[in-house]
Structure formats: structure tokens, C-alpha cells
Amino acid sequence: MKSRNKVIAVVILVIISFGIFFIKKNIDHQKELRAQKVYENKVTTEKKRINELQNSISIDNESVINTVVKIKNLNLKTKEAQSLKSKYIEKDVKAVYEYIESNINKKDIPNNDVRFNNINELQSNIATLENNAKSYQEMENIFNKNKIEFLINKVSVITQKEKDQIVKLQAEETEKARLLAEEEKAKKEQELLLKQSVSDQFTPSPNASTSNNLNQTTDPVAEADEFRKNFKEQYGREPSSGEVQMYWLRKQGIVQ
């Protein structure tokens, strides 16, 4: 009897032990399920934060850098969200860099462009490029040092070329102004010579005197201007001072 009771007691203990084991296992399983659910919710929440920022990105918008930095600085706990962030950061940084480099290339005014011979256009373009270069120096939070230096050097090459062109154009304008001043001076000297030629004529024959008196009733300066106009229309250039003077002397009958 006692042996039978012992067997029953052992069986009961075994059953109780298995019951406790399965109950504990079930409790642990439920905990794991709850933890898994919490983790999945966290993954969903963190991915949502990333996607919201990513979807707000516009590469051609000035705020793109700030948005990329915000994504980069997100404090994420789940591996899935961290992996998604890394994927987006790599993609965005590449796109932003290519966009900036493309914009620099577009700002490079070709030598055969009409703007390349316009000082104001060149100065405005240089100012824009140099201002952009300053902003590149502040992008070390998304670009490495080598990439930033590459962009800045690219800008420097373009701006130096355009600065050299400005110096050349300014020199050409100075030379043009000098030539115009000399031309104006020569014109005035011609007018003075013509007036002096009229006043210093020797006394001609009576017939020539009558002809000269008729010619002197006209304005010699106006006559010279009219000659220049007709000469340019016929030959496509301005007459020299000698040609103007010879015209006047012939008109006065002094030379044939």
C-alpha cells in the first residue's frame, strides 16, 4: 500500500512539474510575443520618421542639406530602421553632390557665349559662385573633406578664368576710350586747320575770288561733316585728316 502511495505521489509530482514547466514556458512565450510586438511597432515608428523626412526631400531645394542632416542625426534603436537610414543617406548624399557639381558646371560661361564679353554678367556670375563656395565649406557634416575641396577648386578655376576675362575686357574698353579721345582730338584739329586754311588763303583771280566768296558763305565744319558722311557711305570707313583737308582745298580751288 505504501509503495502504491509513493508511486502515486511521484506521478502527481511529475504531473505538477510538467504543468509548472508548460505554464512557465507559455508565460515566457507570451512575453516574447509581446516583446516582438513592441519591437515591430518600434520598427514601424522609426521607419515612418525616416520616410517622412525622405519624402520631404527636394534635391533642387536649398533645405535639402538640412533634411539630409536631420535623417543622418536620427537616433534609431532598431537594426531595420538603421539599415534604411544608411541606405537613404548614401543615396541622398550622392544625389546632392551630383546636383551641386552640375550647377557649378552650368555656371561656367563658355568662351563663345555672348555673356563672356559682358563685364556685368561675369561679375554677377563670379559673385554667385564665390558665395556658393562659402556654403560648401559648411557641408562637412555630409561630405568628406576631399569632396568639399574638389567643389571649391572647381569654382576657383571658373572664377579665375572669368576674372582674367574681365581684366582683358577692361583693358579693351580703356584702349577703345583712348582711341576715341584721340579721334575726337584729331577731328577738332582738322576743323581748326580747315578754318585756318580758309582765313589764310592767298588772294585768287577775280573769277576764283567770286567762287570762293560763294563757298565761304557755307559753314566749313558742316561741309567737313557732310564730306565724312558721304565718304563713309561710299568707302565704308572714316576719311583720314589728310583726305578731309584735301577735299576742302579742292573745294576752295587751291589745289586741283
C-alpha positions in Angstrom: 0.0 0.0 0.0 2.8 2.3 0.9 4.6 1.5 -2.3 1.5 2.3 -4.3 1.1 5.7 -2.5 4.7 6.5 -3.3 4.1 5.8 -6.9 1.0 8.0 -7.0 2.9 10.8 -5.2 5.7 10.6 -7.7 3.3 10.7 -10.6 1.5 13.6 -9.1 4.8 15.4 -8.6 5.8 14.7 -12.2 2.5 16.0 -13.4 2.8 19.1 -11.3 6.3 19.7 -12.5 5.3 19.4 -16.2 2.4 21.6 -15.5 4.6 24.3 -14.0 7.1 23.9 -16.8 4.5 24.3 -19.5 2.8 27.2 -17.7 6.2 28.9 -17.3 7.0 28.2 -21.0 3.7 29.7 -22.0 4.3 32.7 -19.9 7.7 33.2 -21.5 6.3 32.7 -24.9 3.7 35.3 -24.3 6.4 37.7 -23.0 8.4 37.1 -26.2 5.3 37.7 -28.3 4.6 41.0 -26.5 8.3 42.0 -26.8 8.2 41.1 -30.5 5.1 43.2 -31.0 6.7 46.1 -29.2 9.8 45.8 -31.3 7.8 45.6 -34.5 5.9 48.7 -33.5 9.2 50.5 -32.8 10.5 49.5 -36.2 7.3 50.8 -37.9 7.6 54.1 -35.9 11.2 54.6 -36.7 10.8 53.8 -40.4 7.9 56.2 -40.5 10.1 59.0 -39.2 12.7 58.3 -41.8 10.3 58.0 -44.7 8.5 61.3 -43.7 11.8 63.1 -43.9 12.9 61.3 -47.0 9.7 62.1 -48.8 10.1 65.8 -48.0 13.4 66.0 -49.8 13.7 68.0 -53.0 17.2 67.9 -54.4 16.9 71.4 -56.1 15.6 73.0 -52.8 18.0 74.9 -50.5 16.6 73.0 -47.5 17.8 69.6 -48.8 21.1 69.8 -46.9 19.2 70.4 -43.6 16.9 67.5 -44.3 19.7 65.1 -45.1 21.4 66.1 -41.8 18.2 65.5 -39.9 18.0 62.0 -41.3 21.6 61.4 -40.5 21.2 62.6 -36.9 18.1 60.4 -36.2 18.7 58.3 -33.0 17.3 54.9 -34.1 17.3 51.8 -31.9 16.2 49.1 -34.4 18.5 47.5 -36.9 15.9 47.6 -39.6 15.5 51.4 -39.3 19.2 51.9 -39.0 19.7 50.0 -42.2 17.1 52.0 -44.0 18.7 55.2 -42.8 22.1 54.2 -44.1 20.6 53.4 -47.5 18.8 56.7 -47.7 21.8 58.7 -46.5 24.1 57.1 -49.1 21.6 57.8 -51.9 20.8 61.4 -50.8 24.4 62.5 -50.3 25.3 61.2 -53.8 22.3 62.9 -55.4 23.0 66.3 -53.6 26.7 66.2 -54.5 25.9 65.5 -58.2 23.4 68.3 -58.2 25.8 70.8 -56.8 28.6 69.7 -59.2 26.1 70.0 -62.1 25.1 73.5 -61.0 28.8 74.6 -60.9 29.2 73.3 -64.5 26.1 75.3 -65.6 27.7 78.4 -64.1 30.8 78.0 -66.3 30.2 80.6 -69.0 31.6 79.3 -72.4 34.1 81.5 -74.3 31.7 81.7 -77.2 28.8 82.8 -75.1 27.8 86.5 -75.5 27.8 86.8 -71.7 31.6 86.1 -71.7 32.1 89.5 -73.3 29.9 91.3 -70.8 31.6 92.6 -67.6 28.4 92.9 -65.6 27.4 89.3 -66.4 30.8 88.0 -65.5 31.0 89.9 -62.2 27.5 88.7 -61.2 28.4 85.1 -62.0 31.6 85.3 -60.0 29.8 86.7 -57.0 27.2 83.9 -57.1 29.9 81.2 -57.5 32.1 82.5 -54.7 29.1 82.8 -52.4 28.2 79.2 -53.1 31.7 78.1 -52.4 31.4 79.5 -48.9 28.4 77.4 -48.3 30.3 74.3 -49.5 32.8 74.8 -46.6 29.9 74.3 -44.2 28.9 70.9 -45.6 31.4 68.8 -43.7 28.5 67.2 -41.9 27.5 65.3 -45.1 30.6 65.5 -47.4 34.1 64.5 -46.6 37.0 67.0 -46.9 38.2 65.8 -50.3 34.8 66.2 -51.9 34.4 69.7 -50.5 37.9 70.7 -51.7 37.0 69.3 -55.2 33.9 71.5 -55.4 35.8 74.6 -54.2 38.7 74.1 -56.6 36.2 73.6 -59.4 34.7 77.0 -58.6 38.1 78.6 -58.3 39.1 77.5 -61.8 35.9 79.0 -63.3 36.1 82.3 -61.4 39.7 82.8 -62.2 39.0 82.4 -65.9 36.2 84.9 -65.7 38.3 87.4 -63.7 41.0 87.2 -66.3 38.4 87.9 -69.0 37.2 90.9 -67.0 40.7 92.3 -66.9 41.0 91.8 -70.7 37.7 93.5 -71.4 38.5 96.4 -69.1 41.8 96.8 -71.0 40.0 96.8 -74.3 37.5 99.4 -73.1 40.3 101.6 -71.9 42.1 101.3 -75.2 38.8 102.0 -77.1 38.2 105.1 -74.9 41.8 106.3 -75.7 41.3 105.8 -79.4 38.0 107.7 -79.3 39.6 110.5 -77.4 42.4 110.7 -80.0 39.9 110.6 -82.8 37.9 113.4 -81.3 41.1 115.4 -80.7 42.1 114.8 -84.4 38.7 115.9 -85.6 38.9 119.1 -83.7 42.4 119.7 -85.0 41.1 119.1 -88.6 38.3 121.7 -88.0 40.8 124.2 -86.8 43.0 123.6 -89.8 40.1 124.0 -92.2 39.1 127.3 -90.6 42.7 128.5 -90.7 43.0 127.4 -94.3 40.0 129.4 -95.3 41.2 132.5 -93.5 44.8 132.2 -94.8 44.0 131.7 -98.5 46.0 133.8 -100.9 44.0 136.3 -103.0 42.8 134.4 -106.1 41.8 135.7 -109.6 38.6 137.7 -109.8 36.6 134.7 -111.1 38.1 132.4 -108.4 37.5 135.1 -105.8 33.8 135.2 -106.7 33.7 131.4 -106.5 35.5 131.4 -103.1 33.2 134.1 -101.7 30.2 131.9 -102.6 31.8 128.9 -101.0 32.7 130.8 -97.8 29.1 131.6 -97.2 28.8 127.9 -96.1 29.9 126.5 -92.7 33.3 124.7 -93.2 32.6 122.4 -90.2 29.2 121.4 -91.6 30.9 120.9 -95.0 33.5 118.6 -93.4 30.9 116.6 -91.6 28.9 116.2 -94.8 32.1 115.0 -96.6 32.8 112.5 -93.8 29.3 111.1 -94.0 29.3 110.7 -97.8 32.9 109.3 -97.8 31.9 106.6 -95.2 28.8 105.7 -97.1 30.9 105.2 -100.3 34.0 103.6 -98.8 32.8 102.1 -95.6 35.3 103.9 -93.4 36.0 107.3 -91.9 38.2 109.6 -94.1 41.7 110.5 -92.8 42.5 114.0 -91.7 44.6 114.4 -94.9 41.6 113.4 -97.1 39.3 115.8 -95.4 41.8 118.6 -95.8 42.5 117.8 -99.4 38.7 117.8 -100.1 38.4 121.3 -98.6 41.4 122.7 -100.5 40.0 121.3 -103.8 36.6 122.9 -102.9 38.3 126.2 -102.4 40.2 125.9 -105.7 43.5 126.0 -104.0 44.6 122.6 -105.5 43.3 120.7 -108.5 
